[in-house]
Amino acid sequence: MDTERALLDIAKAVEELAASAGRNDLAARLETTRARLIDPAVRVIVVGEFKQGKSKLINALVNAPVCPVDDDVATSVPTVVGYADQAAAWVIERASADAPPERREVPIDRLADYVSERGNPGNERGVLSAEVQLPREILRGGLELVDSPGVGGLESSNSLATLAALSSAHAVLLVSDASQEYTQPEVQFLRHAMRISPNVAAVLAKTDLYPEWRRIEDLDRRHLSTTGDVPIFAVSSDLRLMAAEMQDRELNDESGFPALVSHLRRSILGRAEAIHERSAAHDLNAIVEQLAMSLKAELNALQNPEDTPRMIAQLEEAKARADEFRGRSARWQVTLTDGISDLVADMEHDVRDRLRRVQREAERAIDEGDPGPIWDQFREWLDQRVTAAITETFVWTDERSRWLAEEVAELFSQDQTEVPVVSRGDARDALDQVDDIAGLDPGQLGAAEKIYIGVRGSYGGVLMVGLATGLIGMALINPLSLLAGVLVGRRAYREDMNSRLSRRRQEAKAIVRRHIDEVTFQVGKQLKDRLRQVQRNARDHFGSLAEELHRSLSEALTNAKAAAGTFAANRDERVVVLKRRLAELERVRRAIPALPEPLEAGPAAGTAIARRPPAGMIAPAARS
């Protein structure tokens, strides 16, 4: 906090110097830097399947019933819990698909009517998210806890929206209760989360309800050892709430929450605070350098007039490079444009390839049996397989976009270590616009229809054999004609059943193809939008830095040329002013704290992004 206060004071002083020098662009950048220091939001998303204890975990952390908890209550929209001096709650609603979102304050004790499945079934109110602010010490440092909706087995389409939210999160807590060890979908979700978010931790909840929770914890640790270095915390929210009510320190220790709170404060809040401070120090040093550039050029021209032509030539050359640097032909611009184009093409190929595999797998399953009686289960399986395929593409695209942003930053400047915060948009609607998989005739016939088919087929057999046996004097209906009718009717029934089965299979395949085509179309559009957002954010970020540098060099060149024509009478007075301003800038520069080198991003840092795309990255669909 002392470093943060010092940076705030320095940023205020440098902002005033920049404004007095007429550099409103640098002053605006410093205003943003100060805003980040004042309110360094650190978002932690709590994810997991339904009824695993996510909402109660957040309630126990903040010691307040902000998230609805009950046996028949499930969170249906994300709820963000942050800090404020006074408790308050808001909901963000959208009346219709075309209407803009509206933020409306609601009574905090009625929040469950908006964010739970019981109070808002099927999200009939059109609530996008909710915000709660509380005066809690754990939230004061900027921590924001996000209670996400249950992701329904971590294989449903909700998991894609959750993974999309992880792109903007500083950390993730995966909650699973102590009733059983991790399922395969939970382990897979952990792997995806570690590739997207730099800091992932696991929480084993409801330890007070299951005496065998330590055995489950050991089993979960074994699963986590295969995914990476993920810490796990065994906690009991009920014990934590009871300890807070009774002011019992031993009970609080038994709840397991002190270790989790320590992790949030040190590994998440502490790391995020260090990142904010390094970013602020980087901005301050860069801006002080740009402000000093013009002053030094003018001072040198006044004090060393014989050296002025050479200095002006150098400044003109640097200005020409800066002018080229901000143009569309600059290497970083070309790399960004080409990289996005390549990434869009690779993403489209990846989506199509993965979904074609799902389609072929679905068609083989249809050919191996009758899809009619099991169509509901088949639809659920197809939805899971499609979601898994899209999720793989989403995670891979996220990795590649981060890698591209780092490549552009490296090209922009060898000293530029800060990568812009890339908002990749929201993939929440990636599957919302896709119609549900159509129904299919189950192929179950009633007794009357079966009899009709048999009689219709047997009629021809009875008639043909009856006529043939009539030539030898037998009646039209005789034992032989009846036997032939039974055999022919049975064959006709089988042929009809086979024909119906073939039609159902063809119809089922057509339904699968239409669904895959619709998913490919909609998801491709959503992912393209995300990648275009990456391009715009990176272009605006580095473009603004190039503009600042170009303006600084232009002012330095202008001042140096003006100083060359300054009369001797005014020269000494101007030298004194310039020296005083430079001394002030140097004093500010020395006051900027020297911060340590950045630590690793977190337990999942080794798997979050790659500095270079590994071999085979251009053919992403080859790895499933």
N, C-alpha and C positions, 0 to 999 in steps of 0.2 A: 504493500500500500504506500510506503514511503517513496518508492521509485515511481509509482503512478502519480503521486502528488507532484513530485519534482518534474516529471514529464509534462504534466498539465500546466505548471507555471511556466516552463520553458516554451511550450507550444503557444501559450498566450503571448509571451514576449515576442517570439518570432513572428507570430501573426500580425502584431502591431507594427513590427519593422517592415514586413512585407507590404502591409497596407500603406504605410508612409512612403514606401518606395514606388507606389503605384502598381504593385504586382497583386492585383485582386485575385488572379488565378491561383497564386501560391497561398494567399490568405484563405481562399475557399477550401483548398486542399487541407490546410492546417485545421480549419474549423471541423472538417470531417474527422481528422485525426483526433482532435479533442473529444468529439462526440463518441468515438469508439472507446476512448479511455474512460469517459464518464459512465458509459453504459455498455460494458463489454458483455453482451449477452452470450451465454454458454448454454447451448441447447443439448439436453440429454433425452433421448427418446426411449421410452419403456415399451418393449414389444413382447409378444408372446401369444399363445393360443388363448381361446376363450376360457374364462373362469380359472385362470392360473394365479390370480392375486395381484395383478398389475395395479389396479386402482387403489387397493388397500395399501400396497407398498408405498405409493406416493402419499397417501393420507398419513401413514406412519412417519415418513420422512419429514413432512411439514407439520405434523401433529395437528391436523385439522381435517374434518370430513368434507373435503372439497370435491372428491370424485365419488360418484354414487357407487355403493357397494351393497349387494344383496344376492341371495341365491338365484333369483330370477331376473336380475338386472345385468345387462351387458352394455358396455360402453359402445356407442354406435358412431361417434364422431371424435376426432382428436381434441384433447383438452390440454391447454398450455397453462402451467402454474408458474408464476413468476413473483417478483418482489414489488411491493409498494407500501407506503406508510399506512394506507387505509385499505381494508379488505373490500374488494369489488369484483364483479364478474360481468363478462360481455359474451355475446354470441355473434358470430358472423354468419349472416343468412343471405340466401339468394332466392328471391320469390319465383323466378323462372330461369330457364336456361339462358335467355338473352339479357336478363336484368343484371346490373352490376351488384357485387356483394355489398351488404350493408352491415355496419357494426352497431349493435344495440345493447345497452346495458340492461341486465336482468338481476333480480334478487339472487343473492348467492345461495340462499337456502332452497331456491327453486331451479337450480342448475340441472338437476336430474331430469326435469321435464323436457330438457332440450338435448341432452347428450346421451341419454340411455335408451335402450331399445324399448323398455316398458313405457317411458314417458313420451318417446318420439318414435313409434313403431315405423320401420321402413324409412326413417328420416323424412316423414311427411311434412315437416316444417321447413325443409330445405336448408338445414344448418350445415355449414361447411366446417366450422371449428368453433371452439370456445376458449376464452381466456379468463384466467383467475389470477388475481393479485393479492398477496398476503404479506403482512409484516412479520416475516420469519427470518431469523438470522442466517439460516442455511442458504436462503435465496438472495441475501443482500449482495453477494459478490457478483451477481449477474446470472446465477444458475437458473435455468428454465427447465422444468420437468414436463415432459409431454406424455400424457396418457393416451396411447394409441388404441384404436379398436382391435379386438381380437381378430387374428388373421385366419381363423377357421382351418386349423390343421397346417398352417404355413404352406399350403399347396394351392389355396384358392386365389382368385384374382385380387383379393385384398392384400396379399403378400406383395404384389407389384407396387401398389400404392405405398405400402410401408417401406419397401426398398427405395422408392423414389424420395421419400421423406428423409431417409438416411443420408442422402447426398448433401444436405445442408446441416447435418447434425455434427456436433463436436464429439459425441459419444453415444453409445448404445448399451442399454441394459436388457438382456434377454431373460425373461422371467419364466420359470417352470416350477410347478409345485413338486413336493417330495413324495407324491403318490407313486411315481414310476420314473425310471431312467429316461434319458433323452430318446425321443423317437428319431427315425431317420430324417423326416422333414425338418425337425428342429436342428439337427446337426448340419443339414444342407443349408438351412437359413443362416446359421452361424458362419458358415464358410462364405456365403454371399455377403453378409454384413461386414466381415473382416476385409473383404476386397473393396468395399465402398467407404466404410467409416474408419477413421484412424484409431479409434479407441473403443473396444468392445469388452464388456464384462458380463458374466452370467450370475444370476440370482436364483438360489434354491429357496422357494417360499413355502410357507405353511409347515415349518418344521415342528410346530407344537401339535399338529394333528396326526403326524405319522411317526411312531416310535422308531421305525427303521430308516429314518432320514439319513443317518450317517452312512449306511450301506448304499443308499441311492446317491449320496454325494460322492462316494468313491467311484461308483459306476459312471457318474457324469464326468468326473475328472479324467477317467480313462478316455471317454469320448472326446473331451476337450483336448487331450494330449495329441490327438490325431489331426486336429484342426489348427492348432497354433497355441501360443502362450496367452491363454484367456483366463483371467482370474475368476474364481467363483466364490460367492458369499452366501452362506446358509443363514436365513433370517426367519423371524416370526413377527409379522406385523402386529398380531394381537398382543404379544408380549410387550412390544415397543409402545403401543398405545396405552396398555395397562401401566407400564413403568412411568410414562409421562404423567398419567393421571395420579399415580401414587407417589411420584417423585422418588422412585426406587432405582438407585444407580446399579445395584447388583442385577435386578431384573432387566434393566436396559442392556447390561453387558451380556446377559444370557440370551437376549433377543437376537444378537448378532449384528445389530445395526451400527455400533461404533466403527467396525471395520469397513462397512459400506460407506458410511459418512466420510471416513478418513480418505477412502478412495476417491470419492466425489470431490473433496476439497483439494487433495494433493495431486492426483493423477489427471483430473479433468479441469477443475477450476484453476489450479496452480499452473498447469501447462498452458491453458488458454490465456491466462493473465500474462505469462511470459511471452507468448506469441504476440499479444496486443502491444506489450511494451517494446519488443524488438521492432515491430512494425512502426510504432510511433518514433522510436529512435532513428530508424532508417529514414523516415520522412523528414524528420528534423535536420539530420545531417545533409540530406540531399537539398533541402530548401535553403539552408544556410550557405551551402556551397554555391548555389545559383545566385543568391543575393550578393555574395562576396565577389562573384565573377565580374560583374559590371563595375563594382567599386575598384577592384584591383586593376582592371584594364584602364580605367580613367586615371587612377593614381600613377600607374606606371607611365602613361603617356605624359603626364604633367612633370614627373620627376626625371624621366629619361627621354626627352624629346628626340634624341638621335636614334633611339631604339623603336620609336613609334611606327615607322613604315613596316619593319619586320613583324611587329606585334599585330598590326592591322591586317597584314597578309595572312598571318596565322588565324586570326579571328574570322576573316572572310572564308578561309578554307574550312574551318570548323562549322561555320554557319551553312556553307554549301552542303557539307555532310549531313548536318542536322535537317536541312531542308529536304535532302534526298531520303533521310531516315523516316520522315513523316509521310512520304509519298507512298502511293500504292505499289510502286516497284521495289520498295524496301524489302530486304531479305525476310524480316520477320512477318511482314504483310503477306508475302508470297508463300512463306511456309504455313502461315495460318490458313490462308485461302485454299491452298493445295491440300493441306492436311484435313480440313473439314470436308472437302470434296471426296478425298479418298475414304475418309471415315464414313461418309454417307453411303458410298458405293459398297463398302465392306459390310456396313450394317444391313443394307437391303439384301445382300447375298446371304448374310448370316440368318436373318429372319426367314427368308424363303427356304433356305436349306433345312433349318431346324423344323419348320412347320411341314415341309414335305416329308420329312422322316416320320413325323407324327401321323400325317395322312396315310403313308404307306403302312405304318403299323396298325392304324385303325382299320384300313381295308383288309389287311390280313386277318385281323380279329373277326371282322364281319363275315369273311368267306369261310371261316372255320366253324361257324355256328349260326344260330337263328338270332338276329339282333332284336327281334320284336319283343320277346318276353323279358329281356334284360336291358331294354333301351334306357331306362332311368339310370341304372348303374353305369351303362356305357357312356351316357352323357356326362355323368360326374367324372368318370375316368378321363374322357376326352378333354374336359375343362381343365383338369389337373395337369395333363400332359401339355396342353397348349400354354397354360400359365407357366409351367416349368421351362418350356422352350423360350418364351418371351423373357422370362426372368434372366436366363443365361445371357441372352443378347443384351438386355438392359445393363447387367453388371459389366459385361465386357465393353460395351460402349462407354460406360462411365469411366472405366479404367483408361481407355484410349483417349478420352477427352481430357482427362487430367494429365496424361503423359504429353499430349499435344500442347497444353497450356504451359507445361514446364519447358518444353522444347522452344516455344516462342519466347519465353522469359529468358532462356539462356542465350538465344540469338539477339534479343533486344539489347542486352548488356551483360558482359561477363561478370560484372559486379552486382547485377540484379538478382537477388536471391528470393525476392518476394513474388509469389505467384498470386494473381488476382483471385478474389473470391468468385468462383464461377457458379452462377445460379443456373442450373440446368432445367429450370421449370418444374412442373409437376406432372407426373405420369398417372395421376389418380384416375383420369378419364380414359386411359389407354384402352380399356376394355368395356367401358360403360356404353360406348356408342355401338358396340357389336350386339346384334340381336341374339337372344338365347337360342340354343340349339333346338331345331324344330322337333316336334314329336313324330312318332312312327307307329304305324299300326302294329299292335302286339302279335297279331296273327292267331289269336285264340278264337275258335269257332264254337258256336253253340251246338247243342245236340240236334236241334231241328235242321240247322244248316248242314251238319255232317250227314244226316239222313238224306237230305235233298240231293247232296252231291253223289252219294252212293246210289240212290234210286235212279238218278239221271243217267249214271253210267251203266247200271245193271239193266236198264230197259232195253238197250241195244243188244246186249248179250242174250237176254231171254227171247227177244224177237227173232234174232238170227238163228239160234239153235232150235227154237220152237218150229220155225218154218222148215228147217232142214229135217228135223225128226218127223214133221208132219207128212213128209213124202213116204215114210214107211208106216203111216197109219197111226202115229202117236199124236196126242193132243198138243195144242200150242204151248200150254204150260204143263210141263212134266218134270220129273226129277233132273233130267239132263239139262233142260233149258234153265231150270232154277240154279243148278250148280254153275252153269256158264254165266248166268247173271251175277252170281256172287263174285266169281273170279274177275269178270270184266268190271263190275262196280268197284271192287277193291283196287284194281289197277287204275281206274279213272280217279278214284279218291286220292291215290298216291301221286298221280300225275298232277292233279289239281293242287295238292299240298306243295309239291316241288315247284310248281309254277308260282304259287303265292310266295314261297320262300325266296325264289329267285327275284321276284319283283321287290320284296322287302329289302333284300340285300342291295339291289340296284338303287332303291330309294334311299337307303341308309348311306351308301357311298356318296350319292348326290348331295345329301344333307351335310356330310362331313366336308366334301369339297367346297360347298358354298360357305360353310362356316370358316374353313381355313382361309379362303379367299378374302372374306370380310375381315378376319383378324389381321391378315397380312396387310391389307389396305389401311386399316385404322391405326395399327401399331406402327407401321412405317411412317405414317404422317406424324404421329406423336413423337417418335424418336428423331425424325428430321427437325421438328420444331425445337427439340432440346438441343440438338447439335448447332442449329442456327443461333440459339441463345448463347451457347458457348462462344461462337465466333464473334457475336456482337459485343459480349462482355469483354473478351480479351482485346478486341480491336479498340473499344472505347478506353479501356484501362491504359494500354500501352500508347495509344494515340494521344491521350491527354498528357502523358509523360513526355512524349516527343514534342508536343506543342510547347510545353513549359520550357524544355531545353532550348528549342529554337528561339523562343522569345528572349530567354536569358542571353543567348549568344548575340542576338540582334541588338539588344540594349547595350551589351558590352562593346560591340563594334561601333555603335552610334556614339556612345560616350567617349570612346577612345578617339574617334575622329573629331569630335567636338573639342576634346581636350587639346588636340594638336593645334587648334587655332585660338586657344585661350590667350589673352594678353597677360604679360608678366605681372601686371598690377593685381590681377585677380587670381593668379596662379597659387600664390602662397596661402591665400585665404581658403581656396578650394582644397588644397592639400590637407590643411588642418581638419576640414570638415570630413574629408574622405578617411583620413586616419582615425578620426574619432568613431566613425561608423564601423570601420573595419575592426577596431578594437572591441567595440560593443558586440559585433558578430562573433569575434574570437572568444570573448568571454562567455557568450551563450554556447558556443560549440564545446568549450571545456566543461560546461555545466551538464551537458548531455551525458547521462550515465552510460558507462561502458558495460553492456549486457553480455552475458555468457553466450556461447554458441548454442544454437537450438538443439534440443534433445530430440531423440527419436520420436516419431509421431505417436507412438504407443505400442501396446502389445502386438497389434496387427500391422505395424509399420512395414514390416518386410513383405507383407502380402497386399498392402493397400494399393500401391501403384508401382509401376516399373519405370525407371529412368529411360530405358530403351525398350522398344517392343521386342519381346523374345522372338526367336526364330519361329516361323510359321504364323506370325501375327496377321499377315495379310490374308491368310486362309482361316479365319476364326472359326468357321463352322466345322472344321476338322476335329475340334475338341468339343465334346458334349458335356 
